[in-house]
């Protein structure tokens, strides 16, 4: 498991939910929330730093953070080329399963041909 950033504090999450949402929280729920978001926070920070270094800067700028957030948090539709590149990364066994599922979907959604009399 990646190192915890320590940015999100348990007491902060519990206090916010209690005050803003008028709900109590289970310790395990808060821990799950923090653990999952900590991974995302770290990924966004690493990506923003990478972008800043690629631009030969020692400062992470708003554009770096925006691009990193876009990459990790915002859902965007992929182009056909991006989709194909993502699929092709899989191993041959998984590609076979993907192909089988696609063929099953196509046959389930085909227009049935009218029967001849």
BELFEN-V394287 format. One record per residue. N is the residue number from 1. RES is the residue in one letter. PHI is phi in whole degrees, 0 to 359 (999 if undefined). D_CENTER is the distance of its C-alpha to the mean C-alpha in Angstrom with 1 decimal. Layout:
BEGIN
{{N | RES | PHI | D_CENTER} {N | RES | PHI | D_CENTER}}
END
This chain:
BEGIN
{{1 | X | 999 | 16.8} {2 | X | 298 | 16.1} {3 | X | 297 | 18.6} {4 | X | 288 | 18.3} {5 | X | 283 | 18.4} {6 | X | 79 | 20.6} {7 | X | 288 | 19.5} {8 | X | 265 | 18.9} {9 | X | 256 | 22.2} {10 | X | 304 | 22.9} {11 | X | 295 | 25.9} {12 | X | 293 | 24.1} {13 | X | 296 | 21.6} {14 | X | 300 | 24.5} {15 | X | 296 | 26.8} {16 | X | 296 | 24.4} {17 | X | 296 | 23.9} {18 | X | 295 | 27.6} {19 | X | 284 | 28.8} {20 | X | 279 | 26.5} {21 | X | 249 | 25.8} {22 | X | 56 | 29.0} {23 | X | 229 | 27.4} {24 | X | 274 | 27.8} {25 | X | 229 | 24.9} {26 | X | 279 | 25.0} {27 | X | 302 | 24.5} {28 | X | 295 | 22.1} {29 | X | 293 | 19.9} {30 | X | 294 | 19.9} {31 | X | 298 | 19.3} {32 | X | 299 | 16.2} {33 | X | 304 | 14.8} {34 | X | 295 | 15.7} {35 | X | 301 | 14.6} {36 | X | 291 | 10.9} {37 | X | 288 | 10.9} {38 | X | 297 | 13.0} {39 | X | 298 | 10.6} {40 | X | 293 | 8.1} {41 | X | 302 | 11.5} {42 | X | 298 | 12.8} {43 | X | 298 | 10.2} {44 | X | 295 | 10.8} {45 | X | 296 | 14.4} {46 | X | 299 | 14.8} {47 | X | 295 | 13.4} {48 | X | 297 | 15.7} {49 | X | 295 | 18.6} {50 | X | 300 | 18.2} {51 | X | 295 | 18.5} {52 | X | 296 | 21.4} {53 | X | 294 | 23.1} {54 | X | 297 | 22.7} {55 | X | 272 | 24.5} {56 | X | 59 | 27.2} {57 | X | 239 | 26.7} {58 | X | 258 | 26.9} {59 | X | 235 | 25.2} {60 | X | 281 | 21.6} {61 | X | 258 | 22.0} {62 | X | 303 | 20.4} {63 | X | 296 | 19.4} {64 | X | 293 | 17.5} {65 | X | 294 | 15.5} {66 | X | 299 | 15.0} {67 | X | 294 | 13.7} {68 | X | 292 | 11.4} {69 | X | 296 | 10.0} {70 | X | 302 | 9.9} {71 | X | 293 | 8.0} {72 | X | 261 | 5.1} {73 | X | 240 | 5.7} {74 | X | 261 | 7.8} {75 | X | 276 | 7.8} {76 | X | 228 | 10.6} {77 | X | 284 | 12.8} {78 | X | 275 | 13.4} {79 | X | 287 | 17.1} {80 | X | 300 | 19.0} {81 | X | 297 | 19.3} {82 | X | 293 | 15.6} {83 | X | 297 | 15.1} {84 | X | 300 | 18.1} {85 | X | 298 | 17.1} {86 | X | 293 | 13.8} {87 | X | 291 | 16.1} {88 | X | 293 | 18.9} {89 | X | 295 | 17.1} {90 | X | 289 | 17.7} {91 | X | 285 | 21.0} {92 | X | 303 | 24.0} {93 | X | 296 | 23.9} {94 | X | 294 | 20.4} {95 | X | 298 | 21.4} {96 | X | 297 | 24.5} {97 | X | 294 | 22.5} {98 | X | 298 | 20.3} {99 | X | 299 | 23.6} {100 | X | 300 | 25.4} {101 | X | 296 | 22.8} {102 | X | 295 | 23.0} {103 | X | 297 | 26.8} {104 | X | 295 | 27.0} {105 | X | 296 | 25.0} {106 | X | 298 | 27.3} {107 | X | 292 | 30.4} {108 | X | 286 | 29.4} {109 | X | 254 | 28.9} {110 | X | 290 | 31.9} {111 | X | 286 | 34.8} {112 | X | 294 | 37.5} {113 | X | 280 | 40.6} {114 | X | 294 | 43.7} {115 | X | 283 | 46.3} {116 | X | 277 | 49.5} {117 | X | 266 | 52.8}}
END
